[in-house]
Amino acid sequence: MSVAGTWNIIVNSPMGPMKSVTTFTVSGDSLTGTATDADGAPHPIQDGKITGEKARWKIDITNPMPLSLTFNGTVAETSLNGSVSAGPFGAFSFTGERG
């Protein structure tokens, strides 16, 4: 199943659920796109890669503080689930459903 398209993603952070709308584009094994947070701020997908049903990408955020988030997920027909690493703050689960 391709991850291409729009997804509603929720990161289960210690500060509560953090929502974004993420649009992915796939070209070969390259994953690009934009994650738009709840405040409407766009965050470009960086270092995105697709391997079979596994997706990996990174975004840099500034709110609530500057931080790089690295996502590792598994794509199913209508779901995207995995973990997000937040550097010194550890890792959290995330879920996504097609938008």
ABEGO torsion letter per residue (X at the ends): XBABEBBBBBBBBAAEBBBBBBBBBBBEABBBEBBBBAAGBBBBBBGBBBBEABBBBBBBBAOABBBBBBBBBBBBAABBBEBBBAEAAEBBBBBBBBX
